[in-house]
Amino acid sequence: MKLCDSHTHIDQYSSSELPGILQRAMDSKVSLIIAAGTTIASSKKCINLSTQYPLIKAGVGIHPTEVQNFFDDSIISTLNQLVKNNPQVVCMSETGMDYLPGSPDKQMQEQAFREQIRIGIENNKPIIFHSRGAHEDTFRILSEEKVYSVGGIMHYFQGDIITALKAIELGCFISIARPLLRLPELETTVKHIPIKNIVLETDCYPQPFKKHRSSWTEPRHLMDIASKLAAIKGLTVEEIASITTNNLKSIVKF
């Protein structure tokens, strides 16, 4: 059985912790971890990790809440070269739109999102995207930029079935994470999302705000998500692992 974690921020953990995190992941049947960049520096770190650890593949991207200015030619060129020159890069991640109060200017976010989609299309890399309070604009941009030509993944999905189906219509997969374990309304929605359109993730990152280190989310928790999804879909965990891994392989080449 092989599980794939389609979205993590594993680059944010200390280097001393990584071997243990990866061993626990492998012990829990995780065979692939995608490390998502959030800035240029973070993207470079994800690439470096992917050269050190066979379990890790890299995403390149600038998170919408990290967009400081309109992208100039230098930023676009840097991102493009990171993708072109590093075969460990398998997707554009993390990019998208975020309209929470205090988020960067919407026009700056949109320009950054469009440029990253274009880099993905130029390099035949799928777009793993973030959408928070911004679904209408996110889907409009994805449609206008023809994301279906490379495909995409709506990461950390917590929306309703209408939102899920809109993403699927655009050629995107729905990525399910730990909220499935605690949100009854998400469980209801997931019942109606075809399993052929689902991938799994943990979106893990260091969580010092939690009382105990053992409760921090790690890639090993993918097994819990797969088990819950199996119960919802009336399938075995092995079937869920096989289907979601093949779903990810159909869009992310690794």
N, C-alpha and C positions, 0 to 999 in steps of 0.2 A: 504494500500500500504506500502511495506517495501523495503527500499534500503539498500544495504550493501557496505561499503567502504573497499575494499580489501587491501588497502595499505595506511598507514599514518605514520607520525612521530610525533604523538600527545604527545609523552613523552617529546618532546623538548619545549612544551609550559610551562609557569609558572603554578604552582599549583593553583594560585589564578584565573587564566583564565579558567581552565578546566571546572568547573561547567557551566559557560556561554556557552562555546563552545559545550558542550554536550547537553545542553538544546536547543540551536539553531539547532543542528543536529536532535534531536528528533522532533522538530517543523517542520523540513523539511523531515520527514518520514524516517530518517536514523535509522535502527534498530540494526546495527552491525558495529563496527569499529575495524579493525585489526591494532594494534600498532606494527610497525616493528622495531626490534632492529638493531642497526648499530655497536655496540661494546658489549662486555660482560656486562659492566656497564649499557648501554642503554637497553639491553635485560632484565636485572634484573628489571629495572625501568618499562619496558612494562609489565612484569609479575605482579609487584606490583600494577600498575594501573588497571590491569584486575581483581585483587582481590577486589579493591575498587569500581569499576564501572561496573555494569552488562552489559553495552553497549559495553565494550571493551574486546576483546580477544587479546592474545599476539603472536608475532612472535619472534623467537630467531635467531640471526645471526650476522655475522661480515661483514660489507659492504666492497666491494673490495678496496675502497680507504682508508679504515681503517686497512688494512692488513699490519702489521709492520714487521713481521718475518714469517718464515715457521711455521706452526702449530706444536707444540710439543704435547706430550701426555697429558700434563696438560691442555692446551687449549681445546683439543678434549674432554677430560673427563668433563671439566667444562660445555661446551656446551651441551654435551650429558645428563648430570645430570639435567641441567636446563629444558631440554625437558622432560625427564623421570619423574621428580618429581613434575611437575606443570601441572595439567590438563587444565589450562587456555591457555596453549601453543597449538596453532592449526596449526602452519606451521613453516618452516625454512624461515626466512625473516629478514634481507635482505642480500642476498648473490649474487654472480655473478662475472662478469668480466668487467673491465673498462680500456680502452686503451687511455684515454685522456692524453695529455702531462703532465708529472709530476706525473702520477699515479704510484703506487707501482710496483715492479718487476713482470713481467708477470708469471714467474714460481711460485713465492710465491702466487700470486692470484689464479693460477690454482690449486695448492695444497690445498689452503684454500677452494676453491669452491668444489673440489672433496670431501674433508672431511665433509663439511656441507651437501652435497647431501647424503653421506653415513649415516650420523646421521639421516637425514630425513627418509631415507629408513628403517633404523633399528627401528625407532619409528613410522613408518607409517604416516609421516607428509609430505604434499606436499611442493614443493620448489618454493618460490616466488623469482624470480631472476631479476637481473639488467644486462643489456648488453648495453655498450656504446662504439661504435667503435670496437666491439669485437665479432660480431655475429657468424662468422665462428668458432672461438674457443669455444664460449659459447655453440653452438649447438653440436659441436663435443664432448665436455665434458659431456653434458647432455645425449647424445646418449650412450657414452661409459659407463657411470655410471647407465644407465637404469632408467632414471627419469620416464619413463612411468609406472613403477611399483607403484609409488605414485602420479604421475601427477605433474604439475607445472603451474605457471602463469608467463608470460612475462610482467613485470610491466612497467607502463608508456610508453606504446607502441607508437612509432612515425615512424615506419618503413614502408616499402612497402608491397604489397600483397605477394610477394615471401617470404619475411621474416616471415610474419604472417603464411603462409601455412607451412613453415618448422617447426615453433614452434608447430603448431597444429598437424603435423605428429608425433611429439615426445610425444604427449599426453598432451600438454599444452594449457591453455587458454590465450587469449589476453586481457590485462587490459587497458581500455581506460580512459583517464583523461582529464583535462581541455584543453590541446592542440587541442582537437577536435573542440573546440569553435572558434579557430583562424587560423587553418592550413587547407586551401582548399585541399591540396594534401592528408592530413590524412583523411579528409571527403571522398574523392574519394576512398581511400583504404578501409575504414570501410564499404563502400557500398558493397564491395565484400567479407567481412569476415562474415561467417554465424553467425547469432545471437546466435546460440547454443554454440559458442566458445568464447563468449565475457563476461567479467565481468567489473565492474566499480571501480574506485578509485579516490582519490584526491591527494595522495602523499603530504598531507599538512604538513607544518612546519612553524615556526615563520618567517615572512618576513619583518623585520624592514627596509629593503631597499625600501619598498613601502611607498609612501608619507602618505597614510591614513591607519590606523589600519583596517578600515572596508573593505579594499580591500585584506587583507590577505586571502589566501585560507584556508578553513575549510571544515570539512565533510559536512556541509550544502550545499556546492556547488555541491554535487553529483546530486541534483535535476536538475541543469543546464545541466550537462552532459547527464543525462537520457533524458531530454527533447530534446536535440539536436540529440541524437541517435534515439529517437522515430521518429523525423522528417525525418531522413535519411532512416530509415527502413520502414516508412509508418505504424508504430504501435502507440498505445497509450502509454503514460508514464506509466500507470498502467501495461500494458503488458511488457514493458521494465523492470520495477521493478521486476515483477514476474519471468521473464525469467532469468535475470542476477543474481537474488538472488538464484534461483534454480541451476543455473550453478555453483555458488560459493559453495553451499551446497553439490554439487556432488563431490567436491574435498577437501574442507575444512570442517571438521566435527565440527559443533558447535550447 
